[in-house]
Amino acid sequence: FIDNHLASKPDDPFFAYVALGTVHVPHSPPDFYLDGSRVRGVYKTPHLDMLGAMDKAVGSIVSMIEEKNLAKETIIIFTSDNGGINVSNETGHQTSGRLRGEKGEIWE
């Protein structure tokens, strides 16, 4: 998108809405990311592997913005759609931190 936009309308601003569903079930991480780096099996759970994949995707977008010298004119907003999952029995990770509730509850 960014390359096409810069080629056709280099002086116009753009808006990119990137919805990453990586943290939603099923947690089915790919074996590898686009750059060939491993995704599946890097962390203790498939859910954490998916979070790693999301980090790679966001990093790729930020890197492209920086490479195209757009960073000084760009606002990046990263947000969640709702609460986290409950405490992982496998890792002890508490996705909502000190906040009460979890996905599907009134407190999310």
C-alpha positions in Angstrom: 0.0 0.0 0.0 2.6 2.5 1.0 4.7 2.0 -2.1 1.7 2.3 -4.4 0.5 5.4 -2.6 3.9 7.1 -2.8 4.2 6.2 -6.5 0.8 7.6 -7.4 0.2 10.4 -4.9 3.5 11.2 -3.1 2.3 14.6 -1.7 -1.0 13.3 -0.4 -1.5 12.1 3.2 -2.8 8.6 3.7 -4.7 6.6 6.3 -4.0 2.9 6.9 -6.2 0.9 9.2 -4.5 -2.4 9.9 -6.6 -4.9 11.8 -4.6 -7.8 13.1 -6.6 -10.7 14.3 -3.6 -12.7 15.4 -4.5 -12.9 19.1 -8.0 -14.4 18.4 -8.6 -18.1 18.4 -7.7 -20.4 16.9 -4.1 -19.8 17.8 -2.5 -21.3 14.7 0.8 -19.6 14.2 2.5 -20.0 10.8 5.8 -21.9 10.7 7.6 -18.8 9.4 7.1 -15.1 9.0 7.5 -13.3 5.6 11.2 -12.7 6.2 11.8 -16.4 6.8 12.2 -16.1 10.6 10.6 -18.8 12.7 7.2 -18.2 14.3 5.7 -21.5 15.4 7.3 -23.0 18.5 9.4 -19.9 19.5 7.4 -19.3 22.7 5.8 -21.6 25.3 2.3 -21.5 23.7 0.7 -21.0 20.3 -1.0 -17.8 21.7 2.4 -16.3 22.5 3.7 -17.4 19.1 0.8 -15.4 17.6 1.7 -12.4 19.7 5.3 -12.7 18.4 3.9 -12.8 14.8 1.9 -9.7 15.5 5.0 -8.0 16.8 6.8 -8.9 13.6 3.9 -7.5 11.5 3.8 -4.2 13.4 7.6 -4.0 13.2 7.5 -4.4 9.4 5.0 -1.6 9.1 7.1 0.7 11.3 10.3 -0.2 9.5 8.8 0.6 6.1 7.5 4.0 7.4 11.0 4.8 8.7 12.7 3.5 5.4 10.5 5.8 3.4 11.3 8.8 5.6 7.7 9.2 6.7 8.2 8.7 10.5 8.3 12.5 11.3 4.9 12.9 9.6 3.2 9.8 10.8 1.0 9.0 13.8 0.8 5.4 14.8 -2.0 4.3 17.2 -1.9 0.8 18.5 -4.9 -0.3 20.5 -6.8 -3.4 21.6 -10.4 -4.2 20.8 -11.2 -5.6 24.2 -9.9 -7.4 27.3 -7.3 -10.2 27.4 -7.7 -13.9 28.0 -7.6 -15.3 31.5 -4.3 -16.2 33.2 -2.4 -18.8 31.3 -2.0 -22.0 33.2 1.1 -22.8 31.1 3.0 -19.6 31.5 1.3 -17.7 34.4 1.0 -14.7 32.1 -1.8 -12.4 33.1 -2.8 -10.6 29.9 -4.9 -7.9 31.7 -2.2 -7.0 34.2 -3.7 -5.7 37.4 -7.0 -4.9 35.8 -10.0 -7.1 36.8 -11.9 -9.2 34.4 -11.1 -10.8 31.1 -12.4 -11.3 27.6 -16.2 -11.9 27.7 -16.8 -10.3 31.1 -18.3 -7.0 32.0 -15.0 -5.6 33.2 -13.1 -6.3 29.9 
